[in-house]
Amino acid sequence: MTQTPTIQRRRGRGRRALACLLTAAGLLVSGLSAGAPSATAAPASSVGGAITRDEVLSRAQDWIDEHVPYSQSRSWTDANGTYRQDCSGYVSMAWHLPKLPGGGDYSTATITQVTDTIARGDLKPGDALWRRDSAVQHIGLFIRWADAARTSPVVRQEPEDGKFAEEVTWPASYANTFTPVRYKNIVDSSPDPLPGSASYRYNDQQLSFARGSDGTLQHYWWIPGEGTRHDSWGGQIVGQPTGFVYGNQQHVFARGVNGTLQHWWWIDDGSGVHFADWGGELTSDPTAVVWGDQQHIFARSRSGTLEHWWWTPQDGLHVADWGGELAGKPSAISYGNQQLIFARGSDNQLHHWWWINDGTGLHYDSWGGSLGGDPAAMVWGDQQLVFARGSDGTLQHYWWMPDSGTHHDSWGGQIVGRPAAMVWGDQQLVFARGSDGTLQHYWWISGEGTHRDSWGGQLTDDPSAFAYDNQQHVFAKTTDNSLFHWWWISDGTGTHTTSWGGTLG
């Protein structure tokens, strides 16, 4: 390959998503078992077979860690196989490519046989930037964008003689001379688990949970071809429940009338609904998230601190206090090997806790702002996003990027309560109860910015939302105390509405 310009270089082990046991200090409360399946690691790819983006990045990092020198005449052998030590050999190794029919590894002249050209805006981690002309013959593995404008890519590559496998940032002027390509057999990795919600998808079913007028936990579900059904899971709860899918199980958590954390779970094995009291003294609705094979719940304690419950298949239930001074319901998300929690503090600023499974334990900071409601957080690519009502009633948007830190802007409007946020394709979607009681819909598209419209209705509680194939679904309690359902389909038919009935409290 030809000489590349002087560019910023960084060596070191990349962040890898782990699913190891939580080691944060805590009090063992009990050995409750929900019959939950243990999480298992995804199998490694086969030569020339489908490969996830996470595995591509892991394989690419290995040569950086092993300090593999550039060479067009030598090959490197490790657990990933034997591959030529130049730029195309490196990408061939990362993609787990087979040898060419006549032997040897793919080159910049032949690697396009296994790739498709894509738009620059569609680049994802594990794709590549390729160039072959009279001046440059090179290919590098795309990792992420180094800047908010998405002009300077972070790339892993074997650069040239005398250098080693490395992660670098290409200047935009150099990167723009390359063609974005995607390996035909690369597949998206399983995303971080979705944050807990009162409504969520289970296989091909749509589920929604709410407090009934009699105080019990009400369960609604829809099955294709069968329509909507409804039953009661009993108990006596306060506020809005939250839940998630865990293997072949549906889990729901809510604050009981006695202030304890109440837990219901349903197993698809004929055993039906189970119940346990996880104790504590909650003064907010709980938030929940799956992290690896663990179940994590957070809520405001009686003393105003962030209380943390977690359950592991190996040793049951634990609880710990993460401190701080909360003013409402927190929001929890899973982010690689981290657990992140956001909450409105007693000072009305956005407070942020995060725990990293690298031995450093629990961290805390403030993202500032002036909130007038509880936050809703989500992961979008490698970014952390948080939405909340500002003290001026507008929808406030905070986001964190690995290379540029925390940012903040306003999406406008006038909302009440806690919004619901979700990812839909490459879009960021937020739903909230407007000050006029209607369902307000915000969405952001890369290159277009933020849009807003109203889906109508008359809400009397915070909405919950999830994606279902090419559809967006939203649920909320309305003025007649029924569970109302909005959905939008990307087939040109637009927004639809119906009532799922019931009498909610």
Secondary structure, 3 states (H helix, E strand, C coil): CCCCCCCEEECCCCCCCCCCCCCCCCEEEECCCCCCCCCCCCCCCCCCCCEEHHHHHHHHHHHHHCCCECCCCCEEEECCEEEECCHHHHHHHHHCCCCCCCCCCCCCCCHHHHEEECCHHHCCCCCEEEEECCCCEEEEEEEEECCCCCCCEEEEECCCCCCECEEEECCHHHHCCCEEEEECCEECCCCCCCCCECEEEECCEEEEEEEECCCCEEEEEEECCCEEEEEEEECCEEEEEEEEEECCEEEEEEEECCCCEEEEEEECCCCEEEEEECCCCECCCCEEEEECCEEEEEEEECCCCEEEEEEECCCEEEEEECCCCECCCCEEEEECCEEEEEEEECCCCEEEEEEECCCCEEEEEEEECCECCCCEEEEECCEEEEEEEECCCCEEEEEEECCCEEEEEEEECCEEEEEEEEEECCEEEEEEEECCCCEEEEEEECCCEEEEEECCCCECCCCEEEEECCEEEEEEEECCCCEEEEEEECCCCEEEEEECCCCEC
